Amino acid sequence: MNRYLVILGVWMLSAWGCDPCEDCGEPLVYDPSVKVVFINQDSINKVNVLVAFNDDSITKLTEWKSDLTDSINFLDDSLDALQILIDDGATEYQEAFDRITLFNDSLDVVRDSVTNYTSYVKAENTELKSLITLMNSGKVQLTSVVLLNNGTELIYEDTMATFSLPLLLGTVGEYAQSNYEITIIDTVFNLDFSYITYETVNEARVASVRARDLDILNSDTVHVNCATTECISDETTVTVYF
């Protein structure tokens, strides 16, 4: 019995001392990924044009309302003066008083219309600016995402502001590529990643494969925001403008 206990103890000590990352087989591997944000810059530009046009209209409407108010105030003073003359018996001013009153009432109607239309334009601009904020957040629905290297189609059912795209492992220590074809409604574009994979072990002694030196091959409308000079994929955000 003691002999078996000794054997069991030796085996437990050997197992305990085994390094899971070096002596116990292959490490636990996780696929590296990169965060991607899609910004509909074309639509944002078009909405910005509408906002600028409305801002200009609001400025002109405000100036027009101010001019109308000045004219109405001037006519009110004129009517007050005419009313005094009429009350003192100068009835010959009654016809002029009536004409000015009608004209003044018309200006008042126009001013109310300008006020209402200004409120409408301001409300529209508030909605347009909210739309720009939403589009700048990158919240979109991806119609199709295909990893061209192996034909795999990724499914993202929800509308999100940030998407996590997996990167192929390739050969550790060498450059690799992951080439995507992405469709958003009727817009189709390619997104090609270049990187070097490497192994790492965290504090929990879990080994994984990550990607560094991330770069975009078709970078005309793509911005890469690396957290460090190593540009590690999982710490990097790629913004695509379409």
C-alpha positions as CSV (number, residue, x, y, z in Angstrom):
1,M,0.0,0.0,0.0
2,N,2.8,2.4,0.9
3,R,4.5,1.6,-2.4
4,Y,1.4,2.8,-4.3
5,L,1.2,5.9,-2.3
6,V,4.8,6.7,-3.1
7,I,4.2,6.2,-6.8
8,L,1.1,8.3,-6.7
9,G,2.9,11.1,-4.8
10,V,5.8,11.1,-7.4
11,W,3.2,11.3,-10.2
12,M,1.4,14.2,-8.6
13,L,4.6,16.1,-8.1
14,S,5.6,15.6,-11.7
15,A,2.2,16.7,-12.9
16,W,2.2,19.7,-10.7
17,G,5.7,20.8,-11.9
18,C,4.8,20.4,-15.5
19,D,4.7,23.7,-17.4
20,P,1.4,23.7,-19.4
21,C,2.9,26.1,-21.9
22,E,6.2,24.3,-22.6
23,D,6.0,20.7,-21.4
24,C,2.4,19.7,-21.7
25,G,1.7,19.8,-25.4
26,E,0.4,22.6,-27.7
27,P,-0.7,25.9,-26.1
28,L,-4.4,26.9,-26.0
29,V,-4.7,29.1,-29.1
30,Y,-7.2,31.9,-29.6
31,D,-7.8,33.6,-33.0
32,P,-6.7,37.2,-33.0
33,S,-9.3,39.8,-34.1
34,V,-9.6,43.5,-34.8
35,K,-12.3,46.0,-34.0
36,V,-13.8,47.7,-37.0
37,V,-16.1,50.7,-37.2
38,F,-18.0,51.6,-40.4
39,I,-18.8,55.3,-41.0
40,N,-21.2,56.3,-43.8
41,Q,-19.2,59.4,-44.6
42,D,-21.0,60.0,-48.0
43,S,-24.4,60.2,-46.3
44,I,-22.9,62.4,-43.5
45,N,-21.5,64.8,-46.1
46,K,-24.9,65.1,-47.8
47,V,-26.8,65.7,-44.5
48,N,-24.1,68.2,-43.5
49,V,-25.0,70.2,-46.7
50,L,-28.7,70.2,-45.6
51,V,-27.8,71.3,-42.1
52,A,-25.6,74.2,-43.5
53,F,-28.4,75.2,-45.9
54,N,-30.9,75.3,-43.0
55,D,-28.5,77.2,-40.8
56,D,-28.2,79.8,-43.5
57,S,-32.0,79.9,-43.9
58,I,-32.5,80.3,-40.1
59,T,-30.1,83.3,-40.2
60,K,-31.9,85.0,-43.0
61,L,-35.4,84.2,-41.5
62,T,-34.2,85.7,-38.2
63,E,-33.0,88.9,-40.0
64,W,-36.3,89.1,-41.9
65,K,-38.3,88.7,-38.7
66,S,-36.3,91.5,-37.1
67,D,-36.9,93.8,-40.1
68,L,-40.7,93.0,-39.9
69,T,-40.8,93.7,-36.2
70,D,-39.0,97.1,-36.8
71,S,-41.5,98.0,-39.5
72,I,-44.5,96.9,-37.4
73,N,-43.2,99.0,-34.4
74,F,-42.8,102.0,-36.7
75,L,-46.3,101.6,-38.1
76,D,-47.7,101.2,-34.6
77,D,-46.1,104.5,-33.6
78,S,-47.6,106.1,-36.8
79,L,-51.0,104.8,-36.0
80,D,-50.8,106.1,-32.4
81,A,-50.0,109.6,-33.8
82,L,-52.8,109.4,-36.4
83,Q,-55.2,108.2,-33.7
84,I,-54.4,111.3,-31.6
85,L,-55.1,113.6,-34.6
86,I,-58.4,111.8,-35.4
87,D,-59.5,112.0,-31.7
88,D,-58.8,115.8,-31.9
89,G,-61.2,116.0,-34.8
90,A,-58.9,115.7,-37.8
91,T,-61.1,113.1,-39.5
92,E,-59.4,113.5,-42.8
93,Y,-56.6,111.1,-41.5
94,Q,-59.1,108.3,-41.0
95,E,-58.6,106.8,-44.4
96,A,-54.8,106.8,-44.0
97,F,-55.3,105.3,-40.6
98,D,-57.4,102.4,-42.0
99,R,-54.9,101.7,-44.9
100,I,-51.9,101.7,-42.5
101,T,-53.9,99.4,-40.1
102,L,-54.6,96.9,-42.9
103,F,-50.9,97.0,-44.0
104,N,-49.7,96.6,-40.5
105,D,-52.0,93.6,-39.9
106,S,-50.6,92.0,-43.1
107,L,-47.0,92.5,-41.8
108,D,-48.1,90.9,-38.5
109,V,-49.4,87.8,-40.4
110,V,-46.2,87.6,-42.4
111,R,-44.1,87.8,-39.2
112,D,-46.1,85.0,-37.6
113,S,-45.5,82.9,-40.7
114,V,-41.8,83.6,-40.6
115,T,-41.7,82.6,-36.9
116,N,-43.6,79.4,-37.5
117,Y,-41.4,78.4,-40.5
118,T,-38.2,79.3,-38.5
119,S,-39.4,76.9,-35.8
120,Y,-40.0,74.2,-38.4
121,V,-36.5,74.6,-39.9
122,K,-34.9,74.5,-36.5
123,A,-36.8,71.3,-35.6
124,E,-35.7,69.7,-38.9
125,N,-32.1,70.7,-38.2
126,T,-32.3,69.1,-34.8
127,E,-33.3,65.8,-36.3
128,L,-30.6,66.1,-39.0
129,K,-27.9,66.7,-36.4
130,S,-29.2,63.7,-34.4
131,L,-28.9,61.6,-37.6
132,I,-25.3,62.8,-38.1
133,T,-24.5,61.8,-34.5
134,L,-26.0,58.4,-35.1
135,M,-24.0,57.9,-38.3
136,N,-20.8,59.1,-36.7
137,S,-21.3,56.5,-34.0
138,G,-20.9,53.9,-36.8
139,K,-24.1,52.0,-35.8
140,V,-24.9,50.0,-39.0
141,Q,-26.2,46.6,-40.1
142,L,-23.8,44.6,-42.2
143,T,-25.6,42.9,-45.1
144,S,-22.8,40.4,-45.8
145,V,-19.3,39.7,-44.5
146,V,-17.2,37.1,-46.4
147,L,-13.6,36.0,-45.5
148,L,-12.3,35.6,-49.1
149,N,-9.3,33.5,-48.0
150,N,-11.5,30.5,-47.3
151,G,-15.0,31.6,-48.4
152,T,-16.3,31.7,-44.8
153,E,-19.4,34.0,-44.4
154,L,-19.7,35.7,-41.0
155,I,-23.1,36.5,-39.7
156,Y,-23.8,39.7,-37.7
157,E,-27.5,39.8,-37.2
158,D,-27.6,42.9,-34.9
159,T,-27.0,46.6,-35.7
160,M,-23.8,47.5,-33.9
161,A,-21.4,50.4,-33.7
162,T,-18.3,48.1,-33.5
163,F,-17.7,44.8,-35.2
164,S,-15.0,42.3,-34.3
165,L,-13.5,40.6,-37.3
166,P,-11.3,37.5,-36.8
167,L,-7.9,37.3,-38.4
168,L,-6.4,34.1,-39.8
169,L,-3.6,32.7,-37.7
170,G,-1.2,32.0,-40.6
171,T,2.3,30.9,-39.7
172,V,3.6,32.3,-36.3
173,G,6.3,34.9,-36.8
174,E,5.5,35.5,-40.5
175,Y,3.3,38.0,-42.3
176,A,-0.3,36.8,-42.9
177,Q,-3.3,38.3,-44.6
178,S,-7.1,38.2,-44.0
179,N,-9.1,39.5,-46.9
180,Y,-12.7,40.5,-46.4
181,E,-15.5,41.4,-48.8
182,I,-18.1,43.5,-46.9
183,T,-21.6,44.6,-48.1
184,I,-23.7,47.3,-46.5
185,I,-27.0,47.5,-48.3
186,D,-25.8,48.1,-51.9
187,T,-22.3,49.2,-51.1
188,V,-19.6,46.6,-51.6
189,F,-15.9,47.0,-50.6
190,N,-12.8,45.0,-49.7
191,L,-11.0,45.2,-46.5
192,D,-7.5,43.6,-46.5
193,F,-5.5,43.1,-43.3
194,S,-1.8,42.5,-43.2
195,Y,-0.1,41.5,-39.8
196,I,2.5,39.2,-38.1
197,T,1.2,36.6,-35.6
198,Y,3.1,35.8,-32.4
199,E,2.6,33.7,-29.3
200,T,2.1,35.1,-25.8
201,V,1.3,33.9,-22.3
202,N,-0.8,35.9,-19.9
203,E,-0.6,35.9,-16.0
204,A,-3.0,32.9,-15.9
205,R,-0.4,31.0,-18.0
206,V,-2.8,30.7,-20.8
207,A,-1.0,30.8,-24.2
208,S,-2.5,32.5,-27.2
209,V,-1.7,33.7,-30.6
210,R,-2.0,37.4,-31.3
211,A,-1.3,39.7,-34.2
212,R,0.9,42.8,-34.4
213,D,2.1,45.3,-37.0
214,L,-1.5,45.4,-38.3
215,D,-1.8,47.3,-41.5
216,I,-4.5,47.9,-44.1
217,L,-3.6,47.2,-47.7
218,N,-6.4,49.3,-49.2
219,S,-6.2,52.3,-47.0
220,D,-7.6,55.2,-49.1
221,T,-10.8,55.4,-47.0
222,V,-9.6,53.5,-43.9
223,H,-8.1,54.9,-40.7
224,V,-6.1,52.7,-38.3
225,N,-6.0,53.8,-34.7
226,C,-3.2,51.7,-32.9
227,A,-3.0,51.8,-29.1
228,T,0.8,51.2,-29.2
229,T,3.6,51.3,-31.6
230,E,3.3,47.5,-32.0
231,C,-0.2,48.0,-33.4
232,I,-1.6,44.8,-31.8
233,S,-4.8,43.8,-33.5
234,D,-6.9,43.3,-30.4
235,E,-6.0,46.8,-29.2
236,T,-6.5,48.5,-32.5
237,T,-9.6,50.1,-34.0
238,V,-10.0,50.3,-37.7
239,T,-12.5,52.9,-39.0
240,V,-13.8,52.4,-42.5
241,Y,-15.4,55.4,-44.3
242,F,-17.8,54.6,-47.1
